[in-house]
Amino acid sequence: MVRENEIRENEVAIEPPVPADAGLVFIGRISTPWTSRMETPRQGRHDGPLCRIEIFEPWVPALKGVESFERLEILYWLDRSRRDLVLQSPGSNGKVHGTFSLRSPVRPNPIGTSVVTLEAVEGAVLLVRGLDCLDGTPLLDLKPDRSLFKPIAPPQPGDFQTGDDRTAHYCQKA
């Protein structure tokens, strides 16, 4: 088993550029049972442990209506992840993958995302199942799961576009 922050054989680290402020604001904090990356699940499970998402003021009123959704997409900042690997070997078997072809927490901008089952809303706290992050992880955003969400605003032209000949060639899989 690889220790935290250890570089495996064939992995490649780079010197990352100096960060620029994207203006992100942490809107809450996530509580999970996991305090080490070595014990955290690789993917959240919808039958996994109950986790808490606390929303900070002044964002609590933004929860209005969230209880009507069965699932939410949670975006969080993987604050304890390294940010310098461009090639990774997650199986420790020498096979190398580019960072952007993995769901690894090691990323240039360590943004994690999980689709969770919403169990309850208790004031400024959401009780959910399906997370895969460390205890104390900062919350960036949450949204209704897109597969369940129906837009409230009136339709606009892009809503009806399909894969016709106007599709840009760079959007097509070779």
C-alpha positions, 0 to 999 in steps of 0.5 A: 500500500502506498503511503500518503504523498508518496510518488509511485513508480512511473508517476510524474510530478511537476512544479505547479504554477503559482496559484491565482485567486479564483475568488472561491468561498467555502460555504460550509464544512463536511463531516465524515468518519474518515481522517486519513486518505488511506481509509477513505473510500475511493467512491462514495456509496449510497448505502455508506455512512451518514455524513453531515454537511454544515452550511455557513452563514450567510448561505443558510437561506440558499438551502430553501427547497433543497429538501425536495430533491432525492440526490444532490451533487456536492462539490468540495475542495480536497484541501489535503491533496497534492496538486503536482502529479500529471501522470499517476499509477493508481494500481501501483502496477506500473500502468500510468494514466494522465491525471485528467483520465482519473477520479483521483483526488490528486489534481491541479485544482483539487475539486471533488464531486460526489452525488449523494442521497439526501437523508434529511435537512436539519436547519443548516445541516444536510445529512447525506450518504455517498461521500468519499472525502476526509472529515473537515473537507471545505464545501464549495457548492451543492446542486440538485443532481442534474439527472433529476433536475428540471429547469425552472426558467423558460427554455432557450435555444441551446436546450433543443440542440442535438447532434446534427451537422452543426456540431463542432468537429472538436466536440465529437469523439474520434 
